[in-house]
Amino acid sequence: MFFEQFSFDPRIIAGIKTAGYTKPTPIQQQAIPIVLKRRDILGLAQTGTGKTAAFILPILQLLNINPMHQIRALIIVPTRELAEQIHQTVIVLGKNTHVRSATIYGGVSKGPQLKSLRRGMDIIVACPGRLLDLLNSNTIDLSHVEVLVLDEADQMCDMGFLPDIRRILKRVPVQRQILFFAATMPDEIRSLAESILKDPVTVQIGMIAPTKTVSHALYPVPQLLKTALVTTLLRQLNSDRILIFTRTKHRARNLAHKLEIEGFRTSALQGNMSQNQRQGALDGFRKGKYDILVATDIAARGIDVTDISHVINFDMPDTVDAYIHRIGRTGRAQATGKAFTFCVSDDGGMIRNIEKVLGTKIERERLPGFDYGTRTPGSHPQQNRRNQPRHTYSNSGRDRSRNPKTHAAKVKTV
């Protein structure tokens, strides 16, 4: 199947070709015709399966018929990073149309956002907090909204946005099309979907679990040796794009600093950073300035870099859903990836829950050459990672060869 079969406007087809898309993914094949018929959707799919284009393309088609530069499509997302990612997708896919898009989120000045609204926008991609702020000050008009998208609805629930979502729903027209997308369906989200969707078509792609292109391994280790273990592991991995997750902002900042001292090209991404700092870290990771990004869970929904080869859970996530979304940053666009999780003695319950979702027992690994005693292995702070010889390491313990590749990150917004 090809995108031409959806009878898109030629200008949208041109945008699809510019984006480098060839064939629609399974969720795009199923969702696009439903959206074009103006039906409500309950979309369930793993991260990295193409959900964004599944709703952006038909929205562009519907709005391009008669652009009015009034807010006719509202897309609500949990994080600023995801808002910018979706906005860039609109820009690329809709570059040949007259459809205008803007982002609305906190942490930055309202001035440029208000200026964009005064110019007249067709699509707004917004985070709930700033959107409510503008609604309460009567500086944004949602009375013309025809399509409402709730993307990553389960994450918005996890972040405490559910009351805000309900307030926003009261400010949009009763007659509207709702596109509801999530990777997991906790009870609160299922209840919200049932209360706002009208005769929805359910589109589910595979199990709500990490993609099969990702392999998993557990590394039991005492808490005090985690930093030493991750440093040794990074020196052995044949990879240039690694994402590390920590549980707290403080730990993300400190770990990134320690890895930088060890000679790794590293940056942090966490909630205490300004928007410019966060964007700089994410752009640096995408463009190859940094090989390693140490992030908290807030970043899990906004990183769309196709060649992340490894996700390392420095800390065990709090929920199975968080594990799924972290791991979803690798193995994207049908590429393969590896997920390594450091675990301590108290993590047994969460491990069992994750294994239940995966349907298999996760292999326990010990890193060759690492001292698991109480003594922290020595490091070489002055040795730059780029000048070090590459070692071979694999999840199974067997050596594998490394094919030469460029260090530039290949970014594809889907």
N, C-alpha and C positions, 0 to 999 in steps of 0.2 A: 504494500500500500504506500502511496505517495501523497504529499500534502496537496497536490493539485486536485485530488479527488474530493476535497472538501469544498471546491468551487470558491476559494478565497479570491478576493480582489487581486488583480495582478500586482498592485503596489505592495500588498502583504506578502505575496509569493516572493517578490524581490527581497523583502526583508528577511524572509525565511532563508533564502539562499545566502544573503549577507551573513546571517548568523551561523551558517555552515551546517544547518540541519538537512538531513537527507530523507530519512523515513520517520514517520511518527512513532513514538514509543507506545506501548500497550495502553497506558492511561490516556494518552492523547487520542489514540484511535477511538476509544470508547467515550471519552468526555466531550470532545469537540462537537460532534453532531448533536449531543444533548443540549449543550449550551446554546448552539445556534438555533435550536427549537425553543429557546427561552424556558426550559424546564429547570427546576431546582435540582441540585446534585448533592449527594453525600459521597464524597470521594475519599477512599481509603487506599493509601499506597505508601510504600517505603520511601524514604528520602532518596533523592537522586534519580527518580524515575521520570522526571519531566513534568511534574505537576504545574509548574509556573506557566510554561507554554501552553499547557492544556486549557488554561482559562484566559491567558492573555490573547492568544490568537483569535478565538471567537469573539472576545470583547472588542478587539480592534475591528473585526469585520462588521459587527453590529453598529459600533459608533461611527465608523467611517462612512456609513451610508448617508448620514446627515450630521456632520460635526457642528455642535452649537456652542462649544467652549463654555459649557456649564457642566457641573460635576454630575456625570451620568453613571460613572462606575467608581465605587469606593472599595478599596482593598485594604483590609485591616490585618496587620501582622504583629507579632510579639516584639521584634527587635529592630533597631535602626539599620543594622547590617542587612537584614532581610528586606527591609523597605527599599534600601538603595539597590539591592540586587534585582528586585522586581522592576523598579523604576528603569534601570539600565536595560532590562529585557524589553520593556515597552519602547524605549528609545531605539533599540536595534531593530526590533521586528516592525515597528511602526514608523521608521524614519522617512518612508516615502508617502506617508499619509499626512493628513492635517490634524490628527489626534494629538492633543497635548496632555502631558503627564507631569505631576509634581509629587514630592514627598513631604510628609508632615510628621515630625517626631521631636521629642524633647532633647535637651542637652545642647541645643544650639539656639541662636537668636531667632526670634519670631519674624523679624523684619523681612528677610528674603522669602520666607514662606508666605507671608501676607502679600508681598509684592506679586508672587506667582499667582495667588488666588485672585488678585485684582485684574491680572492679565486675562484670566479666564482659562480654566482647565477642564478637560474632559474626564481624566482619570486622576484620582488621588490615592496614593499609597501611604497609609498612616498607621502610627502606633496609637493605642487607645488613649494614653494619658494626655498628650498634646492635642489630639483631636477633640477630646472632651473640653479641654481648656478653651479652644477656639469656639466650640459650640456654646459654651457658657458665656463667652464674651460677645456672642452673635457676630463673629467675624468670618464664619464659614457657613455656606448655605447648602444643605443636603436635600432640599426639597425636590430636586430633579433626579435623584439617584434612581437608576433603573436596574443596575446590577450591583449586588453587594457580595463581596468575596471575603470569607473568613479563612485565612490561610494559616496553617499550623495551629489550628484551634486548640489542640491538646496542650501545646506549649503555653498558650495564653492562659489556659486554665491553671497550669502548674505555676505560672508567675503571678497569679492572683488577679488577672484581668477580667474574670468572668462577670463581676458586678458592673465594670465599665462597659463591657460588651452589651449587656442588657440595657444600659442607659443610652448607648449609641443607637441601638435598634429602635428605640422609641422616637428617634429624631429623623428617621428616614421614612419615605412613603410606605404605606401598608402594602400597596401593590408594587412589588419588586421581585426580581429574580435573585435567589441566594445560592451561591456556590460555596459549599462547606467542605474544606479539605483538612485532613489530619492523617498522621501516620499511626496513631493509636487511638483507642476509644474508651477512655475511662468513663465511669458512670455519669459524672457531671457533664461531660461533653456529649454523651449520647442523649441525656435529658435535654440539653440545650438544642441539639439538632432536631429532636422530635418536636420541640415547642415552636420552632421558627420555620422549619421547612414545610413546604406545601407539596404533597404528593411527589416526593423526591425520587429520582432514579439513583440507586446505589451503584457506585463503580468501585470495585475492590480489585486491586492487583496483587495477587500473591498473598502470603501470610503477612500479618503485621509484625514483622521481625526483621532483623538485619538481612541485607541482601546476601545471596549465596556466593557472591564473588568475594566475600570477606572471610578470611580464616581467623580463628580465635585462639588465644593462648593465655594462661594465667601464670603469673610469676609470684609465688609466695615469697615474702620478704619482710623482715622486721621494719617497722616504721622508720627507725633511725637510719636504715641503710638504703632507703628509697632513692635519695639523691645520688648516692654513689652508684647504685644499680642503673639508674637511667643514664648517668654519664658514661658508664662502661658500655651499656647497650648501644647508645648512640654512636660510640666510636666503632662499633662492629657492624652497624647496619649499612647496607649499600643503598642509601636513599638520600635524596636531596630535598624532600618535602615531607615533613613530619609534624603532626599536630598532637600536642600533649594537653590533656585535661587535668585540672586540679579542682578540688572542691571549693576552695576559697580564693577571694581576690588577693589577699595577702600572700598566699602560697604561690599563686601564679606569678606575681611580681617578683618574689624572692627567687623562685626557681629559674625564671628567665634571666635574672641578674647573675646567678651562679653559673648557668650554662654559658652565658656570654663571657664570663671570666675564664671559663675553661676553653675558650676559643671557638665556640659554636656561634654561628650567625643566627641570633635568636631575638625574638621580641615577645612581649606579653600582650594579651587582649583581655581586659577585665573591666568591670563596671565603673570603677573609680576614675577611669581615664576620660578626658574630654572627648567629644566627638571627633575633633581633628586628630587627636592622638590615636583613637581607635581606628579611624579610617587610614591613617598613616601606617599603622601596624599591619592592617589587613592588605592594603595595597602593596606594601613591601613584601609580604608573604606571597602574594599573587605574582608579583613581577620578578621574584627571585632574589630580592635584596636580603631576605631572611630565609634560611632553610628550615627553621623550627619556629613554630608559634605555640606559646604556652597560654592556654585559654581557660576561662571558666565556662560553665554551661550556657551562659548568655550568648556565647559565640556559636553554639552548635547549629543554630538555624540560619546563620548568615554567611557561612563560608562555602563558596562554590568554586573550588579549585579542583580540576579534574584529575590532577596527577599527585594527589596526596597518597603516598604509598603505605604509610603507617599511622594509625591512631594509637597513642599510648595513654591509658588511663593511669596516671600517677596516683590518683585516689579512686577508689571504687565509687561509682555513682550511687546516688541515694535511692534511685528507682530503676526498674527494668526499662521503663520508657526513656529515661535519661541515657541509659546504656545504648539503646537502639539509635537514638538521635546522635550520640557521639560517634558511634561506629559508622553511621551513615555518611560521615564526611570522607570516608575512603571507599574504594570499590565502586566509584561512581561511573556513570556512562559506560557500563559493562566492562570496566577495567577491574583488575584484581587488587585487593588490599589486604593488609594484616592489622589485626587488633590485639594489642598486648595490654593486659590489665595487671597492675601490681595489687596484691591482696595481702591482708594481714589476718590474724587469727579470728578477729571479730566479723569478718566478711562472709562467713559460711552461709548464712541465710540468704543473702543477696545472690551469692554464686548459684545456689540451688534454684532460685527463682529465674535467673538468667538462663540456666541450663534447661529449665522446663520450657521456656519460650523457644530456645534454639532447637529443642528436641534431641539434644545430644550432650554428652559430657565434654567439658572443655579440657583440653590437654594441659597438664601442669608442666611447666618448664623450669629448668635451672640453667642460668647463663654460663656457658663454658668460660673458665678463666676468672670468674668473679669470686672474691673472698666473702663467703657468707658468715664469717665469724664476726666477733664484735668490733674488730678493727676495720675502720673505713679504708678502702683501698686508696692508694696514692693517686694523684692526678697530675696533670701537666698543664698548669694554667697558661703558660706562654706559647703552647703549641697550637698553631692555628689549624682548624679542621680542614681547610682547603688544602693544606700542605701535607696532611697525613696520608700514609698509604691506606688504601681501602682494604678492609678485611672481608672475608666471606662469611656469611652467617645465614642460616635458614631456620624456619620454625621447627623443622623436623630434625635439626642437628646435622644435616648433610650439607657439604659445601655446594655452592652454586656459583656459576659464572655471572658476571655482570656485563650487560651490553652497554657500550658507550651511549650517552644521551646528553642532550643539552641541559643546561641548568635553568632555562627560562620556563616559568610556569605557564601551562596552557590553560587558560581560563575560558570556560564556556558556561554561559548563563542559560539554564534550562527551566 
